[in-house]
């Protein structure tokens, strides 16, 4: 992983979408800081389309798409996307989302995890979820650590569920989707953006193992510094890493990206209007 400040002006000039995980990527100790939220607004005001890609529930995503300056929100690890079109809130659900007695199957997974890993519990945001179950090992006390998270993941997978570890939860669901699969589908089917253009124009920020598919797919993927505890568990590391952790890393990277944008625009203006620049010197 290269330092984020090593991103080249050529790479930065092609970026028009900034995608980001939420927990421990743009938040710090569970809070969305003023600096990180301001960074999202500055991206928006400078013409970038911001899309959070999160494991958080549908209820949270409904609030985010309505109240944050974002183009869309990918929620529950890729089960759906919420976005506005023509002034109306739209939803796009992944075609492989399981049907039938999904809640019954998730309930069985939940009970197996609670019985198999002492101290783990259902996440406090479970009431707002539609398609998955989130088992908390590290958001609220007692903090169990990542060995417990791996045990929870193993139980989920033994019952036929897909399971991903974030920095706070193990999310489990039934269906052949993940963060990157839904992101690609949304860009193609809704935004009309080809895979080639997507790889060229997207910058993604993440922090944990459930972001690994995004790290693998996007050439311009970055992790905030708190990826360190997971680095040896990942087969696919991102291209870049920030110097700072969590929201501080995200906001510093955005500051650098916008400075590069301004530098590129000044150079472009200088090339297009050399006489004006000479007159001003």
SETORRO-812375 format. One record per residue (C-alpha): residue number from 1; residue in one letter; chain; x, y, z. Coordinates in steps of 0.2 Angstrom, whole numbers, plus 5000, padded with zeros to 4 digits. Each point is the difference from the previous one (the first is absolute). Layout:
REM SETORRO-812375
+------+------+-------+------+------+------+
| resi | resn | chain |   xx |   yy |   zz |
+------+------+-------+------+------+------+
|  NUM |    A |     A |    X |    Y |    Z |
...
+------+------+-------+------+------+------+
//
This chain:
REM SETORRO-812375
+------+------+-------+------+------+------+
| resi | resn | chain |   xx |   yy |   zz |
+------+------+-------+------+------+------+
|    1 |    X |     A | 5000 | 5000 | 5000 |
|    2 |    X |     A | 5006 | 5017 | 4995 |
|    3 |    X |     A | 4997 | 5016 | 5010 |
|    4 |    X |     A | 4985 | 5008 | 4994 |
|    5 |    X |     A | 5010 | 5016 | 4997 |
|    6 |    X |     A | 5009 | 4990 | 4986 |
|    7 |    X |     A | 4984 | 5000 | 4990 |
|    8 |    X |     A | 5005 | 5009 | 4983 |
|    9 |    X |     A | 4992 | 5015 | 4993 |
|   10 |    X |     A | 4995 | 4989 | 4985 |
|   11 |    X |     A | 4991 | 4988 | 5011 |
|   12 |    X |     A | 4992 | 5013 | 5010 |
|   13 |    X |     A | 4994 | 5010 | 4984 |
|   14 |    X |     A | 4989 | 4984 | 4995 |
|   15 |    X |     A | 4991 | 4998 | 5016 |
|   16 |    X |     A | 4982 | 5006 | 5000 |
|   17 |    X |     A | 4992 | 4987 | 5013 |
|   18 |    X |     A | 5006 | 4999 | 5018 |
|   19 |    X |     A | 4993 | 4984 | 5008 |
|   20 |    X |     A | 5003 | 4997 | 5019 |
|   21 |    X |     A | 4996 | 4987 | 5013 |
|   22 |    X |     A | 4993 | 5009 | 5016 |
|   23 |    X |     A | 5005 | 4992 | 5017 |
|   24 |    X |     A | 5018 | 5004 | 5004 |
|   25 |    X |     A | 5003 | 5006 | 4983 |
|   26 |    X |     A | 4991 | 5017 | 5001 |
|   27 |    X |     A | 4995 | 4998 | 5018 |
|   28 |    X |     A | 5012 | 5001 | 5015 |
|   29 |    X |     A | 4996 | 4991 | 5016 |
|   30 |    X |     A | 4983 | 4998 | 4994 |
|   31 |    X |     A | 4997 | 5018 | 4995 |
|   32 |    X |     A | 4999 | 5009 | 4984 |
|   33 |    X |     A | 5012 | 5015 | 5003 |
|   34 |    X |     A | 4997 | 5017 | 4994 |
|   35 |    X |     A | 5016 | 4999 | 4989 |
|   36 |    X |     A | 4994 | 4984 | 4991 |
|   37 |    X |     A | 4982 | 5006 | 4997 |
|   38 |    X |     A | 5008 | 5016 | 4994 |
|   39 |    X |     A | 5010 | 4990 | 4988 |
|   40 |    X |     A | 4985 | 4992 | 4993 |
|   41 |    X |     A | 4992 | 5017 | 4997 |
|   42 |    X |     A | 5016 | 5007 | 4992 |
|   43 |    X |     A | 5000 | 4985 | 4988 |
|   44 |    X |     A | 4982 | 5003 | 4996 |
|   45 |    X |     A | 5003 | 5019 | 4997 |
|   46 |    X |     A | 5015 | 4996 | 4989 |
|   47 |    X |     A | 4990 | 4989 | 4988 |
|   48 |    X |     A | 5004 | 4983 | 5007 |
|   49 |    X |     A | 4986 | 4987 | 5002 |
|   50 |    X |     A | 5002 | 4992 | 5017 |
|   51 |    X |     A | 4993 | 4982 | 5003 |
|   52 |    X |     A | 5001 | 4992 | 5018 |
|   53 |    X |     A | 5002 | 4981 | 4998 |
|   54 |    X |     A | 4996 | 4993 | 5017 |
|   55 |    X |     A | 4994 | 4985 | 5010 |
|   56 |    X |     A | 4988 | 5011 | 5010 |
|   57 |    X |     A | 4981 | 4997 | 4999 |
|   58 |    X |     A | 4987 | 5006 | 4988 |
|   59 |    X |     A | 4993 | 5012 | 5014 |
|   60 |    X |     A | 5016 | 5009 | 5001 |
|   61 |    X |     A | 5002 | 5001 | 4981 |
|   62 |    X |     A | 4983 | 5008 | 4998 |
|   63 |    X |     A | 5006 | 5014 | 5012 |
|   64 |    X |     A | 5017 | 5001 | 4991 |
|   65 |    X |     A | 4993 | 5002 | 4982 |
|   66 |    X |     A | 4988 | 5013 | 5006 |
|   67 |    X |     A | 5011 | 5011 | 5011 |
|   68 |    X |     A | 5018 | 4998 | 4994 |
|   69 |    X |     A | 5007 | 5007 | 4984 |
|   70 |    X |     A | 5002 | 4983 | 4991 |
|   71 |    X |     A | 4995 | 4993 | 4983 |
|   72 |    X |     A | 4995 | 4983 | 5007 |
|   73 |    X |     A | 5002 | 4988 | 5015 |
|   74 |    X |     A | 5004 | 4982 | 4998 |
|   75 |    X |     A | 4994 | 4991 | 5016 |
|   76 |    X |     A | 5000 | 4984 | 5009 |
|   77 |    X |     A | 5016 | 4995 | 4991 |
|   78 |    X |     A | 4993 | 5001 | 4983 |
|   79 |    X |     A | 4982 | 4994 | 5002 |
|   80 |    X |     A | 4993 | 5017 | 4994 |
|   81 |    X |     A | 5004 | 5017 | 4994 |
|   82 |    X |     A | 4989 | 5016 | 5005 |
|   83 |    X |     A | 5001 | 5015 | 4988 |
|   84 |    X |     A | 4990 | 5014 | 4994 |
|   85 |    X |     A | 4995 | 5002 | 4982 |
|   86 |    X |     A | 4988 | 5014 | 4994 |
|   87 |    X |     A | 4997 | 5005 | 5018 |
|   88 |    X |     A | 4994 | 4983 | 5005 |
|   89 |    X |     A | 5009 | 4988 | 5012 |
|   90 |    X |     A | 5003 | 4984 | 4990 |
|   91 |    X |     A | 5006 | 4983 | 5006 |
|   92 |    X |     A | 5010 | 4987 | 4990 |
|   93 |    X |     A | 5001 | 4983 | 5008 |
|   94 |    X |     A | 5013 | 4987 | 4995 |
|   95 |    X |     A | 4991 | 4986 | 4989 |
|   96 |    X |     A | 5008 | 4986 | 5011 |
|   97 |    X |     A | 4993 | 5006 | 5016 |
|   98 |    X |     A | 4992 | 4984 | 5008 |
|   99 |    X |     A | 4982 | 4998 | 5000 |
|  100 |    X |     A | 4988 | 4989 | 5010 |
|  101 |    X |     A | 5002 | 4998 | 5019 |
|  102 |    X |     A | 5015 | 5011 | 5001 |
|  103 |    X |     A | 4997 | 5007 | 5017 |
|  104 |    X |     A | 4998 | 4982 | 5007 |
|  105 |    X |     A | 5017 | 4995 | 4993 |
|  106 |    X |     A | 5008 | 5016 | 5007 |
|  107 |    X |     A | 4992 | 4996 | 5017 |
|  108 |    X |     A | 5008 | 4983 | 5000 |
|  109 |    X |     A | 5017 | 5007 | 4996 |
|  110 |    X |     A | 4998 | 5013 | 5013 |
|  111 |    X |     A | 4996 | 4987 | 5013 |
|  112 |    X |     A | 5015 | 4989 | 4995 |
|  113 |    X |     A | 5012 | 5015 | 5002 |
|  114 |    X |     A | 4993 | 5005 | 5017 |
|  115 |    X |     A | 5001 | 4982 | 5006 |
|  116 |    X |     A | 5017 | 4997 | 4993 |
|  117 |    X |     A | 5010 | 5016 | 5004 |
|  118 |    X |     A | 4997 | 5006 | 5018 |
|  119 |    X |     A | 4999 | 5018 | 5002 |
|  120 |    X |     A | 4995 | 5004 | 4982 |
|  121 |    X |     A | 4983 | 5008 | 4997 |
|  122 |    X |     A | 4988 | 5007 | 4987 |
|  123 |    X |     A | 5005 | 5017 | 4994 |
|  124 |    X |     A | 4990 | 5014 | 5006 |
|  125 |    X |     A | 4995 | 5005 | 4983 |
|  126 |    X |     A | 4992 | 4983 | 4995 |
|  127 |    X |     A | 4983 | 5007 | 5002 |
|  128 |    X |     A | 5003 | 5011 | 4984 |
|  129 |    X |     A | 5007 | 4986 | 4989 |
|  130 |    X |     A | 4991 | 4991 | 4987 |
|  131 |    X |     A | 5011 | 4987 | 4992 |
|  132 |    X |     A | 5014 | 4995 | 5012 |
|  133 |    X |     A | 5004 | 4997 | 5018 |
|  134 |    X |     A | 5014 | 5009 | 5009 |
|  135 |    X |     A | 5009 | 4993 | 5014 |
|  136 |    X |     A | 5009 | 5013 | 5011 |
|  137 |    X |     A | 5017 | 4995 | 5006 |
|  138 |    X |     A | 5008 | 5017 | 5001 |
|  139 |    X |     A | 4988 | 5014 | 5000 |
|  140 |    X |     A | 4993 | 5000 | 5017 |
|  141 |    X |     A | 5008 | 4991 | 5016 |
|  142 |    X |     A | 5006 | 4987 | 5003 |
|  143 |    X |     A | 5013 | 5002 | 4986 |
|  144 |    X |     A | 5004 | 4982 | 4995 |
|  145 |    X |     A | 5014 | 5003 | 4987 |
|  146 |    X |     A | 5002 | 4993 | 4983 |
|  147 |    X |     A | 5003 | 4982 | 5005 |
|  148 |    X |     A | 4982 | 5000 | 5006 |
|  149 |    X |     A | 4995 | 5008 | 4983 |
|  150 |    X |     A | 5008 | 4985 | 4991 |
|  151 |    X |     A | 4990 | 4988 | 5010 |
|  152 |    X |     A | 4984 | 5009 | 4997 |
|  153 |    X |     A | 5004 | 5000 | 4981 |
|  154 |    X |     A | 5004 | 4981 | 5000 |
|  155 |    X |     A | 4983 | 4997 | 5008 |
|  156 |    X |     A | 4991 | 5010 | 4988 |
|  157 |    X |     A | 5008 | 4992 | 4985 |
|  158 |    X |     A | 4997 | 4982 | 5007 |
|  159 |    X |     A | 4982 | 5004 | 4998 |
|  160 |    X |     A | 5001 | 5005 | 4982 |
|  161 |    X |     A | 5000 | 5019 | 5003 |
|  162 |    X |     A | 5012 | 5013 | 4992 |
|  163 |    X |     A | 5010 | 5008 | 5015 |
|  164 |    X |     A | 5011 | 5015 | 5000 |
|  165 |    X |     A | 5010 | 5008 | 5014 |
|  166 |    X |     A | 5000 | 5019 | 5002 |
|  167 |    X |     A | 5009 | 5010 | 5014 |
|  168 |    X |     A | 4985 | 4998 | 5011 |
|  169 |    X |     A | 4988 | 4986 | 4994 |
|  170 |    X |     A | 4999 | 4984 | 4991 |
|  171 |    X |     A | 4986 | 5001 | 4987 |
|  172 |    X |     A | 4992 | 4985 | 4993 |
|  173 |    X |     A | 4988 | 4998 | 4986 |
|  174 |    X |     A | 4993 | 4988 | 4987 |
|  175 |    X |     A | 5003 | 5005 | 4982 |
|  176 |    X |     A | 5014 | 5001 | 4987 |
|  177 |    X |     A | 5005 | 5019 | 5003 |
|  178 |    X |     A | 5013 | 5011 | 5008 |
|  179 |    X |     A | 5005 | 5018 | 5000 |
|  180 |    X |     A | 5009 | 5000 | 4984 |
|  181 |    X |     A | 4987 | 4989 | 4991 |
|  182 |    X |     A | 4986 | 5012 | 5004 |
|  183 |    X |     A | 5011 | 5015 | 4996 |
|  184 |    X |     A | 5004 | 4994 | 4983 |
|  185 |    X |     A | 4982 | 4995 | 4996 |
|  186 |    X |     A | 4994 | 5017 | 5006 |
|  187 |    X |     A | 5013 | 5010 | 4989 |
|  188 |    X |     A | 4996 | 4989 | 4985 |
|  189 |    X |     A | 4981 | 4999 | 5001 |
|  190 |    X |     A | 4995 | 5017 | 5008 |
|  191 |    X |     A | 5014 | 5012 | 4997 |
|  192 |    X |     A | 5005 | 4993 | 4983 |
|  193 |    X |     A | 5018 | 4999 | 5004 |
|  194 |    X |     A | 5011 | 4986 | 4992 |
|  195 |    X |     A | 5012 | 4990 | 5010 |
|  196 |    X |     A | 5015 | 5008 | 4992 |
|  197 |    X |     A | 4994 | 5017 | 5004 |
|  198 |    X |     A | 4995 | 4995 | 5018 |
|  199 |    X |     A | 5018 | 4994 | 5003 |
|  200 |    X |     A | 5007 | 5016 | 4993 |
|  201 |    X |     A | 4988 | 5012 | 5009 |
|  202 |    X |     A | 4997 | 4993 | 5017 |
|  203 |    X |     A | 5011 | 5003 | 5016 |
|  204 |    X |     A | 4994 | 4988 | 5014 |
|  205 |    X |     A | 5004 | 5002 | 5019 |
|  206 |    X |     A | 4999 | 4985 | 5012 |
|  207 |    X |     A | 5007 | 4993 | 5016 |
|  208 |    X |     A | 4996 | 4982 | 5003 |
|  209 |    X |     A | 4998 | 4982 | 4992 |
|  210 |    X |     A | 4983 | 5003 | 4994 |
|  211 |    X |     A | 5007 | 5013 | 4988 |
|  212 |    X |     A | 5012 | 4988 | 4992 |
|  213 |    X |     A | 4990 | 4997 | 4985 |
|  214 |    X |     A | 5000 | 5019 | 4997 |
|  215 |    X |     A | 5019 | 5000 | 5003 |
|  216 |    X |     A | 5002 | 4986 | 4987 |
|  217 |    X |     A | 4989 | 5008 | 4986 |
|  218 |    X |     A | 5004 | 5018 | 5001 |
|  219 |    X |     A | 5018 | 5005 | 4995 |
|  220 |    X |     A | 4998 | 5016 | 5010 |
|  221 |    X |     A | 4995 | 4993 | 5016 |
|  222 |    X |     A | 5006 | 5007 | 5017 |
|  223 |    X |     A | 5000 | 4994 | 5018 |
|  224 |    X |     A | 5001 | 5011 | 5015 |
|  225 |    X |     A | 5014 | 4997 | 5011 |
|  226 |    X |     A | 4990 | 4989 | 5012 |
|  227 |    X |     A | 5000 | 4986 | 4987 |
|  228 |    X |     A | 5016 | 4994 | 5008 |
|  229 |    X |     A | 4993 | 4986 | 5012 |
|  230 |    X |     A | 4992 | 4992 | 4984 |
|  231 |    X |     A | 5014 | 5002 | 4988 |
|  232 |    X |     A | 5006 | 4982 | 5002 |
|  233 |    X |     A | 4983 | 4993 | 4999 |
|  234 |    X |     A | 4997 | 5008 | 4983 |
|  235 |    X |     A | 5005 | 4992 | 4983 |
|  236 |    X |     A | 4996 | 5016 | 4991 |
|  237 |    X |     A | 5007 | 5016 | 5007 |
|  238 |    X |     A | 4995 | 5018 | 4993 |
|  239 |    X |     A | 5012 | 5010 | 4990 |
|  240 |    X |     A | 5001 | 5014 | 5013 |
|  241 |    X |     A | 5000 | 5003 | 5018 |
|  242 |    X |     A | 4997 | 5016 | 5010 |
|  243 |    X |     A | 5012 | 5006 | 5013 |
|  244 |    X |     A | 4986 | 5003 | 5013 |
|  245 |    X |     A | 4987 | 4989 | 5007 |
|  246 |    X |     A | 4981 | 4999 | 4997 |
|  247 |    X |     A | 4991 | 5017 | 4996 |
|  248 |    X |     A | 5016 | 5010 | 5002 |
|  249 |    X |     A | 5008 | 4989 | 4986 |
|  250 |    X |     A | 4985 | 5002 | 4989 |
|  251 |    X |     A | 4999 | 5019 | 5002 |
|  252 |    X |     A | 5019 | 5002 | 4997 |
|  253 |    X |     A | 4999 | 4990 | 4984 |
|  254 |    X |     A | 4986 | 5010 | 4994 |
|  255 |    X |     A | 5009 | 5016 | 5004 |
|  256 |    X |     A | 5015 | 4994 | 4990 |
|  257 |    X |     A | 4988 | 4994 | 4985 |
|  258 |    X |     A | 4992 | 5017 | 4999 |
|  259 |    X |     A | 5017 | 5009 | 5001 |
|  260 |    X |     A | 5006 | 4989 | 4985 |
|  261 |    X |     A | 4984 | 5005 | 4991 |
|  262 |    X |     A | 5003 | 5018 | 5002 |
|  263 |    X |     A | 5018 | 4999 | 4995 |
|  264 |    X |     A | 4994 | 4990 | 4984 |
|  265 |    X |     A | 4987 | 5013 | 4996 |
|  266 |    X |     A | 5013 | 5015 | 5002 |
|  267 |    X |     A | 5012 | 4991 | 4989 |
|  268 |    X |     A | 4986 | 4997 | 4987 |
|  269 |    X |     A | 4995 | 5018 | 5000 |
|  270 |    X |     A | 5018 | 5005 | 4998 |
|  271 |    X |     A | 5002 | 4989 | 4985 |
|  272 |    X |     A | 4984 | 5006 | 4992 |
|  273 |    X |     A | 5003 | 5019 | 5004 |
|  274 |    X |     A | 5019 | 5002 | 5000 |
|  275 |    X |     A | 4998 | 5019 | 4996 |
|  276 |    X |     A | 4989 | 5003 | 5015 |
|  277 |    X |     A | 5012 | 4991 | 5012 |
|  278 |    X |     A | 5015 | 5010 | 4993 |
|  279 |    X |     A | 4990 | 5017 | 5002 |
|  280 |    X |     A | 4997 | 4995 | 5018 |
|  281 |    X |     A | 5018 | 4998 | 5004 |
+------+------+-------+------+------+------+
//
